[in-house]
Amino acid sequence: MKSSSRRQFVKTTAAAGAGTVLLPGNLMAAKRKEALVPSLKGKKVLFVWGGWKGHEPGPSVDTFVPWLKSEGAEVEVSDTLDSYLDEDLMGSLDLVIQIWTMGKITGDQEKGLVNAIEGGVGLAGWHGGIGDAFRNNVKFQFMVGGQWVAHPGGIIDYRVNISDSKDPVTKGLDDFNMHSEQYYMHVDPNVKVLATTTFSGEHAAWIEGSIIPVVWKKYFGDGRVFYSSLGHVMKDYEVPEAFEIQKRGIRWASESKYHPKEEWLKPVYK
């Protein structure tokens, strides 16, 4: 964590602590609970877009940046991977959001991004934006936690099943239907899976009954990483559950520098 970020965190914590003697017990508890709710207020976010146009990287800016700003985030939008070369910028961030399907990243660009996330900056993305980016870069894939390999049948109807209803990202949400690409992925077994999808075998008989993660979160070093395979095009976010999951995941990933690591070891899922 950068020293400036640490100073701000200590200052904020000290201020909160100084005021607790004046608060009734139940209000103190409420304040503590409120402090644990992920928030983008005051967070510094780098939104990087580019790559294959079929995943609507440009329109994604129009969909997500106004929402990020409405949440109180300070957003820098970039259409170049050279942003990852700026050490001062990368170290000052709370979160990187990337939508850059396929394409190529240089060794130095990848190093700048990977080092930032490993050092405590969060990473969030969806679909091919990080799940099918930089196919030749295994370190990047190791960081994300999975890689797209197929979407049998193309645009089809399929169901998303909430597999962890206790996690704040998916709590209160029910299973829902999508009409889009159903991503078949190779997935790191050491991620916390929040939602899955089951393949019918209609378009590839040998995978019938296969259960593949749709939404997960993980750590890479000290950085929080959030991924959802939904969001082939921005119209997908007209499904309320899909958009809500993405927003909650972005908020969660932005908190790496401000909370201890969550304790979980859940390398298997049903």
C-alpha distance (Angstrom), angle and dihedral (degrees) to the residues before:
residue distance angle dihedral
M1 . . .
K2 3.81 . .
S3 3.82 115.7 .
S4 3.80 91.1 -118.1
S5 3.80 90.3 55.5
R6 3.78 90.8 48.1
R7 3.81 91.9 49.5
Q8 3.78 91.4 51.0
F9 3.80 91.8 47.8
V10 3.83 92.2 48.9
K11 3.79 90.9 46.0
T12 3.80 92.0 50.4
T13 3.80 92.5 45.7
A14 3.77 92.8 48.1
A15 3.78 91.8 49.4
A16 3.77 90.9 51.2
G17 3.77 91.5 47.9
A18 3.79 93.2 48.7
G19 3.77 91.0 57.3
T20 3.77 98.5 48.0
V21 3.80 94.9 85.9
L22 3.78 88.6 65.8
L23 3.79 96.5 51.9
P24 3.81 128.7 87.7
G25 3.79 114.1 -116.9
N26 3.76 96.9 -105.1
L27 3.80 92.0 49.0
M28 3.79 91.1 49.1
A29 3.79 89.5 53.9
A30 3.79 90.8 49.3
K31 3.80 90.6 51.0
R32 3.79 91.7 50.6
K33 3.80 90.5 49.6
E34 3.80 91.2 47.8
A35 3.81 90.6 52.6
L36 3.80 89.9 59.2
V37 3.81 94.2 55.3
P38 3.82 109.0 101.8
S39 3.78 112.1 -112.4
L40 3.79 135.3 179.7
K41 3.79 93.2 -156.4
G42 3.78 108.7 129.8
K43 3.81 92.8 -2.8
K44 3.80 119.4 140.1
V45 3.81 111.0 -130.4
L46 3.80 130.1 -174.2
F47 3.82 111.8 -156.6
V48 3.81 109.9 -163.8
W49 3.80 119.3 -171.6
G50 3.79 137.0 175.0
G51 3.79 140.7 87.5
W52 3.80 124.3 93.4
K53 3.82 110.8 16.6
G54 3.81 94.3 -148.4
H55 3.79 89.6 81.7
E56 3.81 90.6 55.1
P57 3.80 100.1 -120.8
G58 3.82 90.8 169.5
P59 3.82 95.6 50.2
S60 3.81 88.6 46.2
V61 3.79 87.8 67.2
D62 3.80 89.6 56.9
T63 3.81 91.2 47.6
F64 3.79 100.9 45.9
V65 3.80 110.0 23.9
P66 3.83 95.8 63.8
W67 3.81 88.6 49.1
L68 3.82 91.7 48.6
K69 3.79 90.6 51.5
S70 3.80 91.8 46.2
E71 3.81 86.6 56.9
G72 3.81 89.9 55.9
A73 3.81 98.9 -102.5
E74 3.79 123.1 147.6
V75 3.81 102.4 -130.6
E76 3.79 130.3 -162.9
V77 3.82 113.4 -170.2
S78 3.80 118.7 -154.3
D79 3.81 133.9 179.5
T80 3.80 94.4 -169.3
L81 3.80 132.2 75.8
D82 3.79 87.5 -144.4
S83 3.81 85.9 85.9
Y84 3.79 85.7 79.0
L85 3.83 89.2 63.6
D86 3.81 92.5 64.0
E87 3.81 102.6 94.1
D88 3.80 94.7 -173.8
L89 3.80 91.8 51.1
M90 3.79 94.5 45.1
G91 3.79 93.1 48.1
S92 3.80 92.0 50.2
L93 3.80 94.9 54.5
D94 3.77 130.4 101.3
L95 3.80 95.0 -166.3
V96 3.79 144.0 12.0
I97 3.81 118.3 -154.9
Q98 3.77 112.7 -169.2
I99 3.81 132.6 -173.2
W100 3.80 106.5 175.3
T101 3.80 113.5 133.5
M102 3.82 116.6 -160.6
G103 3.79 110.8 -27.8
K104 3.78 126.0 119.1
I105 3.77 132.2 -85.2
T106 3.79 124.4 -161.3
G107 3.77 121.7 -123.3
D108 3.81 91.7 -109.2
Q109 3.81 92.9 48.1
E110 3.79 91.3 49.9
K111 3.80 91.3 47.1
G112 3.80 91.3 52.0
L113 3.80 91.8 52.6
V114 3.80 97.3 40.5
N115 3.80 93.4 47.6
A116 3.80 91.2 50.6
I117 3.80 93.5 51.5
E118 3.78 93.2 43.7
G119 3.80 87.7 51.2
G120 3.80 94.3 55.2
V121 3.80 110.0 -79.5
G122 3.81 112.3 128.9
L123 3.80 125.4 -122.5
A124 3.80 126.0 -153.8
G125 3.77 132.3 173.9
W126 3.77 146.5 136.3
H127 3.79 144.2 -134.0
G128 3.82 112.5 -19.9
G129 3.80 92.9 -14.7
I130 3.78 90.2 90.5
G131 3.82 100.9 -9.6
D132 3.83 92.9 66.5
A133 3.79 102.3 24.1
F134 3.79 126.1 123.7
R135 3.81 98.2 -0.1
N136 3.81 92.9 -165.1
N137 3.81 95.2 54.1
V138 3.78 111.4 86.9
K139 3.82 94.1 174.6
F140 3.79 88.7 60.9
Q141 3.81 90.4 48.4
F142 3.82 90.3 48.4
M143 3.80 88.0 55.1
V144 3.82 95.0 48.5
G145 3.80 94.1 46.1
G146 3.79 99.5 -132.6
Q147 3.77 146.9 36.1
W148 3.81 131.8 -144.1
V149 3.80 114.9 -118.5
A150 3.85 105.8 163.6
H151 3.80 147.0 -4.9
P152 3.82 103.3 -158.3
G153 3.78 112.5 -148.9
G154 3.81 95.0 11.5
I155 3.81 111.5 -126.8
I156 3.81 106.2 19.4
D157 3.78 142.0 146.1
Y158 3.79 113.9 -95.1
R159 3.78 140.7 154.8
V160 3.78 130.1 -116.7
N161 3.81 115.2 -148.5
I162 3.78 121.5 -155.8
S163 3.81 103.9 -131.2
D164 3.81 97.8 178.2
S165 3.80 112.9 40.9
K166 3.82 93.7 170.9
D167 3.78 98.6 62.1
P168 3.84 112.7 96.2
V169 3.82 91.2 -125.8
T170 3.81 92.6 62.9
K171 3.81 103.5 18.3
G172 3.80 113.1 131.0
L173 3.80 94.2 13.4
D174 3.80 123.9 118.4
D175 3.80 130.0 -148.3
F176 3.80 111.3 -77.4
N177 3.80 143.1 -170.5
M178 3.79 129.2 -112.4
H179 3.81 133.3 -167.3
S180 3.78 101.4 -157.0
E181 3.81 142.2 74.9
Q182 3.80 112.9 -32.8
Y183 3.79 103.0 -145.1
Y184 3.80 118.5 -137.7
M185 3.81 104.6 -160.9
H186 3.77 143.1 -178.0
V187 3.78 102.9 -128.3
D188 3.79 136.5 -164.6
P189 3.83 104.4 -116.3
N190 3.81 91.2 -141.2
V191 3.80 98.3 72.0
K192 3.79 128.9 103.9
V193 3.80 103.7 -111.7
L194 3.81 114.6 -149.9
A195 3.81 102.0 172.4
T196 3.80 136.7 14.0
T197 3.80 141.4 -173.4
T198 3.81 130.3 -144.9
F199 3.81 121.0 -138.3
S200 3.80 117.7 -133.6
G201 3.79 98.5 -151.9
E202 3.80 91.0 -127.7
H203 3.79 92.3 121.4
A204 3.83 98.7 28.8
A205 3.79 111.3 20.7
W206 3.80 95.7 -163.5
I207 3.82 93.2 64.3
E208 3.82 96.6 51.9
G209 3.79 109.7 142.1
S210 3.80 94.4 14.1
I211 3.79 112.7 148.8
I212 3.80 113.7 -147.8
P213 3.83 127.5 -177.0
V214 3.79 116.1 -109.4
V215 3.82 100.9 177.9
W216 3.78 128.6 27.5
K217 3.75 144.2 154.3
K218 3.77 130.0 -154.7
Y219 3.77 144.7 155.8
F220 3.77 127.0 -105.4
G221 3.77 106.2 -167.8
D222 3.80 103.1 -48.9
G223 3.81 95.3 -25.5
R224 3.78 126.0 99.8
V225 3.80 115.7 -130.2
F226 3.80 123.4 -162.4
Y227 3.81 126.0 -173.4
S228 3.81 137.6 177.4
S229 3.80 122.9 179.6
L230 3.82 89.9 -150.9
G231 3.80 120.8 97.0
H232 3.80 107.0 71.7
V233 3.80 86.7 156.9
M234 3.78 130.3 2.3
K235 3.81 91.1 -103.9
D236 3.81 86.6 71.7
Y237 3.79 87.7 71.5
E238 3.78 90.1 65.5
V239 3.80 82.6 82.2
P240 3.82 98.8 89.0
E241 3.80 95.8 -145.6
A242 3.80 92.5 52.0
F243 3.80 92.6 52.3
E244 3.80 94.0 42.4
I245 3.80 92.1 52.2
Q246 3.79 91.3 50.0
K247 3.80 93.0 49.1
R248 3.80 93.2 48.0
G249 3.79 91.2 47.3
I250 3.79 91.8 51.5
R251 3.78 90.8 51.2
W252 3.81 91.4 48.9
A253 3.81 93.8 49.0
S254 3.80 91.5 51.9
E255 3.80 92.2 64.3
S256 3.84 100.9 69.3
K257 3.79 95.2 111.6
Y258 3.77 96.5 46.8
H259 3.80 107.1 49.8
P260 3.79 137.8 43.7
K261 3.77 116.1 -102.5
E262 3.77 113.9 -79.8
E263 3.77 112.1 -111.4
W264 3.76 113.5 -120.8
L265 3.74 138.8 126.9
K266 3.76 107.4 -172.2
P267 3.77 110.6 146.7
V268 3.81 93.4 153.4
Y269 3.78 133.1 58.6
K270 3.77 138.9 -177.8
